[in-house]
Amino acid sequence: MRIPIERQKAKITPDLKRVVARFFFNGDARAKGIILKVTEMTDTDVEGAIIPLLREFSRRHRNITRIFERHAEKVKPLVQALGLDFDQLGMKKKLLIGSYFTNEFSIESAAFFNPSIVEDPDQSNLEEGEKRVILSFRAVGEGHVSSIVFRQAIVDRDNNVTIIPAGNYVDEPDIIRNTIYHKNIFFQNAVSISLPDSVLREVAGSLPDTFDYVGLKKVIREMQQRYQVDHLIKRNLERLLWLADSYYEINFSLDTDISDRVIFPYSDAESRGIEDARFVKYTGDTSGVTYYATYTAFDGVTIQPKLLATRDFYHFKIMPLYGEGAQNKNLALFPRKIKGKYAMMSRIDGINNYIMYSDKINIWENPEILQTPKYPWEFVQIGNCGSPIETPDGWLVITHGVGPMRTYCLGATLLDLEDPKIEIGRLREPLIIPNKDEREGYVPNVLYSCGALIHNEELLIPYGLSDYASTFATVHLKDLLERVKEG
C-alpha cells in the first residue's frame, strides 16, 4: 500500500495580467522606416501621441518612461545611420520612438508549474514554527517561451502554505556581459560544439590568450564569410558564439518585490526558453551560503544545461555547464560537498539516474550510473525532482518515474550520506500519483517537482499539475524514511 500524503488546498494558476515590457524588433529596414516617421512628426503631434501612452501603460509598468528610453537607446545606431543626431532629439520624441520598439509579453499566460522551494534568506518577524520560503516556477507564455519567476510564501507550524500575493509589476533586470575568457579553458569547453578540430584550431589561433565576447564575435563573423558555402560549419560557428553568450550577470532593482522579478531568456542559447530550475541552498564553502539552480536552456534545436548562482535573489550569475555528465536534462546539485568534491545527479541518457563529482562546479565528467527503472510505474524513465535533501538516515531524493500512458508519478529514494552511489532504499510504489483533479492540463497525467523542503518533521513537496498549475503535498518524514528503507 502507498504511504499516506496530505494534499493542500493551495493552488497556483497562471495569471494573464502578469506582463513584462520587452524590446520588440522586426529588422533594420522596418525600424528605420518607423524612426523616420517619428522624427518627421511635429512636437505637438509627438506630445499628442506619447502622453496617452504614458497615461495608460504607467498603470501596468513600474517605470514605463525608463523602459521606452532604454529601448530607444537600443536603436540609436539606426538613428545615426539615417544621418540624424540622436542626442538632439527631444525626450518625448525619444520616448515615442522607444514605444514602437516595445511590446508586452504575458509571462505566464499558458502555464505556471514545476516549482522548487528553498528557505528565504530573511527569516525575521515570524512566529515560532513558521518559515518563510522562496518558490521558483517555470512560467510559460506566448510562443511556449519559458522563464523563471518567483513567489514568497509562509509555511506555518502545521505546514500550511500561504502564498504572498504577487506585486503589481513585473520587471526585467539589467544585463551585464563583461566576461573575459581564457583561451585554453574556453576551447576545452567547446568540444560539445560539432566543429572539425581544424576549424576550432583556426578560431583559437585568431584569438589572444584572453579575449571577450566582442573579440570572439569579430573572429567568428570573419570566418563565417570564409565558410559561406558550408552552412553546417557556419551554423556551428554561431553556436560557438552562443557558448560565450551564455555567461552573463543580471541585477534587479532593490525596490522590486521578489514576485516582480522574472529571469527571461537573455542569451541566444536559451532563446526558446529556460526550463525547470532546481534551486538549492548550498552551504559549506568559506564564502558562506549560496543559492544555486541548475536549469535547461533551449534554443529551439538543442538544449544546454546551465547554472545560476545568487546570494540575495537580486544579483544572479549565469554560466553554462560542461562535460560528459552535463548532457540532457535533470541535473540537480547536492547541497554541500561530499569528501571535498561537488556532487551532482543527472540523467544523461534520458532513462537512468547518474551521479558525478567535480572539483569545479561547472565542469562535470565521468558520470556513473546510480539508478535504473525498477518498478512498473518507472519503466520508461527515472529522474530526480530536485536536489537531494540531507537527513540523518541519508540523502533523500524525490524522484519522478514515467510509466504506462506516459504518466509521471513522484517517488522517493534514500542514498548513503558518505557514498551516495549506494542506494539504501527506494519506494516500491509511487509517493504521489495524478488524481482526477490533477490529471487534466497542458500535458495530461504529469506530476513534476523541482525541489522539496523539510519543515516541522514533515516533507513539503510543491509540484506541477499536468504542466499547467502548481500545488503542495506533505508527508511525515519519519514514516517516509522508514517506508523507503523497506524498499
C-alpha positions as CSV (number, residue, x, y, z in Angstrom):
1,M,0.0,0.0,0.0
2,R,1.1,3.6,-0.7
3,I,2.2,5.8,2.2
4,P,-0.4,8.4,3.2
5,I,0.2,12.0,2.0
6,E,-1.7,15.2,2.7
7,R,-2.7,17.3,-0.4
8,Q,-3.1,21.0,0.3
9,K,-5.9,23.3,-1.0
10,A,-3.4,26.0,-2.1
11,K,-3.2,26.0,-5.9
12,I,-1.2,28.5,-8.0
13,T,-2.5,29.1,-11.5
14,P,-1.4,31.2,-14.5
15,D,-2.3,34.9,-14.2
16,L,-2.8,36.6,-17.6
17,K,-2.2,40.0,-16.1
18,R,1.4,39.4,-15.3
19,V,3.1,41.2,-18.2
20,V,6.6,42.4,-18.9
21,A,7.5,45.2,-21.4
22,R,10.2,43.7,-23.7
23,F,12.2,45.0,-26.6
24,F,10.4,44.5,-29.9
25,F,12.4,44.5,-33.2
26,N,11.4,43.5,-36.7
27,G,14.6,44.2,-38.6
28,D,16.7,47.2,-39.6
29,A,14.6,48.2,-42.7
30,R,11.3,48.4,-40.9
31,A,12.9,50.0,-37.8
32,K,14.4,52.8,-40.0
33,G,11.1,53.5,-41.5
34,I,9.4,53.9,-38.1
35,I,12.2,56.1,-36.9
36,L,11.9,58.4,-39.9
37,K,8.2,58.7,-39.5
38,V,8.5,59.7,-35.8
39,T,11.3,62.2,-36.4
40,E,9.3,63.9,-39.0
41,M,6.4,64.5,-36.6
42,T,5.8,67.9,-35.1
43,D,6.4,68.4,-31.4
44,T,2.6,68.8,-31.0
45,D,1.9,65.5,-32.7
46,V,4.5,63.8,-30.7
47,E,3.1,65.0,-27.4
48,G,-0.4,64.1,-28.5
49,A,0.8,60.5,-29.2
50,I,3.1,59.9,-26.2
51,I,1.0,61.4,-23.3
52,P,-1.9,58.9,-23.7
53,L,0.6,56.0,-24.0
54,L,2.3,57.1,-20.7
55,R,-1.0,57.5,-19.0
56,E,-2.3,54.1,-20.0
57,F,0.9,52.0,-19.5
58,S,2.2,53.6,-16.4
59,R,-0.6,51.7,-14.6
60,R,0.9,48.4,-15.9
61,H,4.6,49.0,-15.5
62,R,6.7,50.5,-12.7
63,N,8.6,53.0,-14.9
64,I,7.4,52.9,-18.4
65,T,9.4,56.1,-19.4
66,R,12.6,54.3,-18.4
67,I,11.6,51.3,-20.5
68,F,10.8,53.5,-23.5
69,E,14.1,55.4,-23.1
70,R,16.1,52.2,-22.8
71,H,14.5,50.7,-25.9
72,A,15.2,54.0,-27.8
73,E,18.8,53.7,-26.9
74,K,18.9,50.2,-28.5
75,V,18.1,51.7,-31.9
76,K,20.4,54.7,-31.5
77,P,22.8,53.2,-34.1
78,L,20.0,53.1,-36.7
79,V,19.1,56.7,-35.9
80,Q,22.7,57.7,-36.6
81,A,22.8,55.5,-39.7
82,L,19.9,57.7,-41.0
83,G,22.1,60.8,-40.6
84,L,20.2,62.0,-37.5
85,D,21.6,63.2,-34.2
86,F,20.1,61.0,-31.6
87,D,21.2,63.3,-28.7
88,Q,19.4,66.3,-30.3
89,L,16.1,64.6,-30.4
90,G,13.7,65.8,-27.7
91,M,12.9,63.5,-24.8
92,K,9.3,63.0,-25.8
93,K,10.4,62.0,-29.3
94,K,12.9,59.5,-27.9
95,L,10.1,58.1,-25.7
96,L,7.8,57.7,-28.7
97,I,10.5,56.0,-30.7
98,G,11.1,53.6,-27.8
99,S,7.4,52.8,-27.6
100,Y,7.4,51.4,-31.1
101,F,10.2,49.0,-30.1
102,T,8.3,47.8,-27.0
103,N,5.7,45.0,-26.6
104,E,4.0,43.4,-23.7
105,F,4.7,39.7,-23.1
106,S,2.4,37.8,-20.8
107,I,5.0,35.6,-19.0
108,E,2.6,33.0,-17.5
109,S,-0.4,33.1,-19.9
110,A,0.0,29.4,-20.7
111,A,1.3,27.7,-17.6
112,F,2.8,28.0,-14.1
113,F,4.4,24.8,-13.0
114,N,7.5,22.7,-12.0
115,P,8.2,24.5,-8.7
116,S,11.2,24.4,-6.5
117,I,11.4,25.6,-2.9
118,V,14.2,27.0,-0.7
119,E,14.4,28.7,2.7
120,D,14.2,32.5,2.3
121,P,17.4,34.3,3.4
122,D,15.2,36.6,5.6
123,Q,13.5,34.7,8.5
124,S,12.8,37.8,10.6
125,N,9.4,38.7,12.2
126,L,8.0,35.1,12.1
127,E,6.1,33.2,14.8
128,E,7.6,30.1,16.4
129,G,7.2,27.2,14.0
130,E,6.9,29.3,10.9
131,K,9.3,29.5,7.9
132,R,9.5,32.0,5.1
133,V,10.3,30.3,1.7
134,I,11.0,31.3,-1.8
135,L,9.3,29.3,-4.6
136,S,10.5,29.4,-8.2
137,F,8.3,28.3,-11.1
138,R,8.6,27.6,-14.8
139,A,6.3,30.2,-16.3
140,V,5.2,29.7,-20.0
141,G,3.9,32.5,-22.1
142,E,3.3,33.3,-25.8
143,G,5.1,31.0,-28.2
144,H,5.7,28.5,-25.4
145,V,8.7,30.5,-24.2
146,S,9.6,29.7,-20.6
147,S,11.1,31.9,-17.9
148,I,11.9,31.6,-14.2
149,V,9.6,33.5,-11.8
150,F,9.3,33.7,-8.1
151,R,6.8,33.8,-5.2
152,Q,7.3,34.2,-1.5
153,A,5.3,32.1,0.9
154,I,4.9,31.4,4.7
155,V,4.8,27.9,5.9
156,D,3.1,27.7,9.4
157,R,3.6,25.3,12.3
158,D,1.2,22.8,10.7
159,N,2.9,23.1,7.3
160,N,0.0,25.0,5.7
161,V,1.3,27.2,2.9
162,T,0.2,30.8,2.4
163,I,1.4,32.4,-0.8
164,I,2.2,36.1,-0.5
165,P,0.2,37.9,-3.2
166,A,2.3,38.9,-6.2
167,G,3.1,42.6,-6.7
168,N,1.5,44.8,-9.4
169,Y,4.5,44.9,-11.7
170,V,6.9,42.5,-13.5
171,D,10.5,43.8,-14.0
172,E,13.3,42.6,-16.2
173,P,16.8,43.1,-14.8
174,D,19.9,44.9,-16.1
175,I,22.1,42.5,-18.1
176,I,25.9,42.6,-17.6
177,R,28.2,40.9,-20.1
178,N,31.8,41.6,-19.2
179,T,33.3,38.2,-19.0
180,I,36.9,37.7,-20.0
181,Y,37.6,34.2,-21.4
182,H,40.8,32.2,-21.1
183,K,41.5,30.5,-24.4
184,N,42.6,27.2,-23.1
185,I,39.6,26.8,-20.8
186,F,37.1,28.1,-23.3
187,F,38.1,25.7,-26.1
188,Q,38.2,22.7,-23.7
189,N,34.6,23.5,-23.0
190,A,33.8,24.0,-26.7
191,V,34.2,20.3,-27.5
192,S,30.4,19.9,-27.3
193,I,30.1,22.1,-30.4
194,S,30.2,20.0,-33.5
195,L,33.1,21.7,-35.3
196,P,36.0,20.0,-37.0
197,D,39.2,20.2,-35.0
198,S,40.8,22.2,-37.8
199,V,38.1,24.9,-37.6
200,L,38.3,25.1,-33.8
201,R,42.1,25.5,-34.1
202,E,41.6,28.2,-36.7
203,V,39.3,30.1,-34.3
204,A,41.7,29.6,-31.4
205,G,44.7,30.7,-33.4
206,S,43.0,34.0,-34.3
207,L,42.5,34.9,-30.6
208,P,44.8,36.1,-27.9
209,D,45.2,34.1,-24.7
210,T,42.4,36.1,-23.1
211,F,39.5,37.6,-25.0
212,D,36.0,39.0,-24.6
213,Y,32.7,38.3,-26.4
214,V,33.2,41.2,-28.8
215,G,36.6,39.8,-29.9
216,L,35.3,36.3,-30.4
217,K,32.3,37.7,-32.4
218,K,34.6,39.6,-34.7
219,V,36.7,36.4,-35.4
220,I,33.6,34.2,-36.0
221,R,32.0,36.7,-38.3
222,E,35.1,36.8,-40.4
223,M,35.3,33.0,-40.5
224,Q,31.6,32.7,-41.5
225,Q,32.4,34.8,-44.5
226,R,35.2,32.4,-45.5
227,Y,32.9,29.4,-44.9
228,Q,30.0,30.9,-46.8
229,V,29.1,27.8,-48.7
230,D,29.4,25.4,-45.8
231,H,26.1,26.0,-44.0
232,L,26.8,23.4,-41.3
233,I,30.1,25.0,-40.3
234,K,28.5,28.4,-40.4
235,R,25.8,27.3,-38.0
236,N,28.1,25.6,-35.6
237,L,30.4,28.7,-35.6
238,E,27.3,30.6,-34.5
239,R,26.8,28.0,-31.7
240,L,30.4,28.7,-30.6
241,L,29.4,32.3,-30.2
242,W,26.3,31.3,-28.3
243,L,28.5,29.4,-25.9
244,A,30.3,32.6,-25.0
245,D,27.0,34.5,-24.8
246,S,25.9,32.0,-22.1
247,Y,27.9,33.8,-19.5
248,Y,26.3,36.9,-18.0
249,E,25.1,38.5,-14.9
250,I,21.7,40.1,-14.1
251,N,20.8,42.7,-11.5
252,F,17.3,43.6,-10.2
253,S,16.4,46.9,-8.6
254,L,16.4,46.8,-4.8
255,D,12.9,48.3,-4.9
256,T,11.4,45.2,-6.5
257,D,9.4,42.5,-4.7
258,I,10.6,39.0,-5.4
259,S,7.4,38.3,-7.3
260,D,8.3,41.3,-9.6
261,R,11.5,39.6,-10.8
262,V,11.5,37.4,-13.9
263,I,14.5,35.7,-15.4
264,F,13.8,35.7,-19.0
265,P,15.9,34.0,-21.8
266,Y,18.7,36.6,-22.3
267,S,21.2,34.7,-24.5
268,D,20.8,33.1,-27.9
269,A,21.4,29.6,-26.4
270,E,18.2,29.9,-24.4
271,S,16.1,31.9,-26.8
272,R,13.2,29.5,-26.8
273,G,13.1,29.1,-23.0
274,I,14.7,28.3,-19.7
275,E,13.2,25.3,-18.1
276,D,12.8,23.6,-14.7
277,A,15.2,25.5,-12.4
278,R,16.2,23.4,-9.4
279,F,17.2,25.8,-6.6
280,V,19.2,24.6,-3.7
281,K,20.6,26.3,-0.6
282,Y,24.3,25.4,-0.8
283,T,26.5,25.5,2.3
284,G,30.0,24.6,3.2
285,D,32.1,27.0,1.2
286,T,34.2,29.5,3.1
287,S,32.2,32.3,1.3
288,G,29.0,31.4,3.1
289,V,25.6,30.4,1.7
290,T,24.9,30.5,-2.0
291,Y,21.7,29.6,-3.7
292,Y,22.4,27.6,-6.9
293,A,19.9,26.5,-9.6
294,T,20.5,24.2,-12.4
295,Y,18.2,24.7,-15.4
296,T,17.9,23.7,-19.1
297,A,18.4,26.3,-21.8
298,F,16.7,25.6,-25.2
299,D,17.3,27.5,-28.5
300,G,14.7,25.7,-30.5
301,V,17.0,22.9,-31.6
302,T,19.4,21.9,-28.9
303,I,19.4,22.1,-25.1
304,Q,22.2,23.3,-22.8
305,P,22.4,22.7,-19.1
306,K,23.2,25.9,-17.2
307,L,23.9,27.1,-13.7
308,L,22.6,30.1,-11.9
309,A,24.0,31.5,-8.6
310,T,22.8,34.1,-6.2
311,R,23.1,35.1,-2.6
312,D,20.2,37.5,-2.3
313,F,17.9,36.9,-5.3
314,Y,18.7,40.4,-6.6
315,H,22.0,39.6,-8.3
316,F,22.4,36.4,-10.3
317,K,25.4,35.0,-12.2
318,I,24.7,32.6,-15.1
319,M,27.1,30.2,-16.7
320,P,26.9,27.0,-18.9
321,L,27.7,23.6,-17.5
322,Y,30.2,21.4,-19.4
323,G,31.4,17.9,-19.7
324,E,30.2,14.4,-20.4
325,G,27.9,14.5,-17.4
326,A,26.4,17.8,-18.3
327,Q,24.2,16.5,-21.1
328,N,20.4,16.2,-21.5
329,K,18.1,17.4,-18.7
330,N,17.5,16.7,-15.0
331,L,20.7,17.9,-13.3
332,A,20.5,18.5,-9.5
333,L,23.3,19.7,-7.3
334,F,23.9,18.3,-3.8
335,P,23.6,21.0,-1.1
336,R,27.2,20.5,0.1
337,K,30.5,18.9,-1.0
338,I,31.0,15.2,-0.4
339,K,34.6,14.2,0.5
340,G,35.8,17.5,-0.7
341,K,34.1,17.5,-4.1
342,Y,30.9,19.0,-5.6
343,A,28.3,16.3,-6.3
344,M,25.6,16.2,-8.9
345,M,22.8,13.9,-10.1
346,S,22.0,13.8,-13.8
347,R,20.1,11.8,-16.4
348,I,22.4,11.9,-19.4
349,D,20.7,9.1,-21.4
350,G,17.1,10.2,-20.7
351,I,16.4,7.0,-18.9
352,N,18.6,6.4,-15.8
353,N,19.8,8.4,-12.9
354,Y,23.6,9.1,-12.7
355,I,25.9,10.6,-10.1
356,M,29.1,12.5,-10.7
357,Y,31.7,14.5,-8.7
358,S,33.8,17.5,-9.6
359,D,36.4,19.9,-8.3
360,K,34.7,22.7,-10.3
361,I,31.1,23.5,-10.1
362,N,30.5,24.0,-13.8
363,I,32.6,21.1,-15.2
364,W,31.1,17.6,-14.9
365,E,32.9,14.5,-16.2
366,N,32.8,10.7,-15.6
367,P,29.1,10.2,-14.7
368,E,28.4,6.8,-13.0
369,I,25.0,5.1,-13.3
370,L,23.1,5.3,-10.0
371,Q,19.6,4.1,-10.6
372,T,17.7,2.3,-13.4
373,P,14.0,1.9,-13.7
374,K,12.9,-0.9,-11.4
375,Y,9.2,-0.8,-10.8
376,P,6.4,-0.7,-13.5
377,W,5.5,2.9,-12.8
378,E,9.0,4.0,-13.7
379,F,9.8,1.6,-16.6
380,V,10.0,4.4,-19.2
381,Q,12.5,6.5,-17.2
382,I,13.5,7.7,-13.8
383,G,14.9,11.1,-12.8
384,N,15.3,13.4,-9.8
385,C,12.7,16.0,-8.7
386,G,15.3,18.4,-7.3
387,S,18.4,18.4,-5.2
388,P,19.0,15.7,-2.6
389,I,17.9,16.6,1.0
390,E,20.2,15.7,3.8
391,T,18.7,13.7,6.7
392,P,20.3,11.7,9.5
393,D,19.3,8.5,7.6
394,G,20.8,9.5,4.3
395,W,20.3,11.7,1.2
396,L,16.5,11.8,0.5
397,V,15.9,12.2,-3.2
398,I,12.4,12.8,-4.5
399,T,12.2,11.1,-7.9
400,H,9.9,11.0,-10.8
401,G,9.0,7.9,-12.7
402,V,7.3,7.6,-16.1
403,G,5.1,4.6,-16.7
404,P,2.1,3.4,-18.8
405,M,0.2,6.2,-20.7
406,R,3.3,8.4,-20.1
407,T,2.0,9.0,-16.6
408,Y,4.5,10.9,-14.4
409,C,4.5,9.9,-10.7
410,L,6.6,11.1,-7.8
411,G,8.7,8.6,-5.8
412,A,11.5,8.7,-3.2
413,T,15.0,7.2,-2.8
414,L,17.5,7.2,0.1
415,L,21.2,7.3,-0.6
416,D,24.2,6.8,1.7
417,L,25.5,10.1,3.2
418,E,29.2,9.3,2.7
419,D,28.8,7.4,-0.5
420,P,25.7,8.4,-2.4
421,K,26.4,5.8,-5.1
422,I,24.9,3.4,-2.5
423,E,21.1,3.2,-2.7
424,I,19.8,2.4,0.8
425,G,16.2,2.1,-0.4
426,R,13.5,3.1,-2.9
427,L,9.7,3.3,-2.6
428,R,8.2,0.3,-4.3
429,E,5.0,2.3,-5.1
430,P,4.7,6.0,-6.0
431,L,4.6,8.6,-3.4
432,I,2.1,10.8,-5.4
433,I,0.2,9.9,-8.4
434,P,-2.1,12.1,-10.5
435,N,-5.7,12.0,-9.2
436,K,-8.8,13.0,-11.1
437,D,-8.3,16.7,-10.2
438,E,-4.7,16.8,-11.2
439,R,-4.5,14.8,-14.4
440,E,-6.1,17.4,-16.8
441,G,-3.8,20.1,-18.2
442,Y,-1.5,21.2,-21.0
443,V,0.3,17.8,-20.7
444,P,-2.2,15.3,-19.1
445,N,-1.2,12.8,-16.3
446,V,2.1,14.6,-15.4
447,L,3.1,15.4,-11.8
448,Y,6.6,17.0,-11.5
449,S,8.6,18.9,-8.9
450,C,11.9,20.6,-8.9
451,G,12.6,20.6,-5.1
452,A,11.2,19.9,-1.6
453,L,11.8,21.1,1.9
454,I,11.8,19.6,5.4
455,H,9.8,21.6,8.0
456,N,8.4,20.6,11.4
457,E,9.1,16.9,10.9
458,E,7.3,16.8,7.5
459,L,8.5,16.9,3.9
460,L,6.8,19.7,2.0
461,I,6.6,19.0,-1.7
462,P,5.5,21.6,-4.2
463,Y,4.6,20.0,-7.6
464,G,3.3,20.9,-11.0
465,L,-0.1,19.7,-12.2
466,S,-0.1,18.4,-15.8
467,D,2.2,21.2,-16.9
468,Y,-0.4,23.8,-16.1
469,A,-0.6,24.9,-12.5
470,S,1.1,24.0,-9.1
471,T,0.1,22.8,-5.7
472,F,1.6,21.2,-2.5
473,A,1.6,18.0,-0.5
474,T,3.1,16.9,2.8
475,V,4.2,13.6,4.2
476,H,5.6,12.7,7.6
477,L,9.3,12.5,7.2
478,K,9.9,9.6,9.7
479,D,7.2,7.5,8.1
480,L,8.6,8.2,4.6
481,L,12.1,7.3,5.5
482,E,11.0,4.1,7.2
483,R,9.0,3.1,4.1
484,V,11.8,4.0,1.7
485,K,14.2,1.8,3.7
486,E,11.8,-1.1,3.4
487,G,12.0,-0.9,-0.4
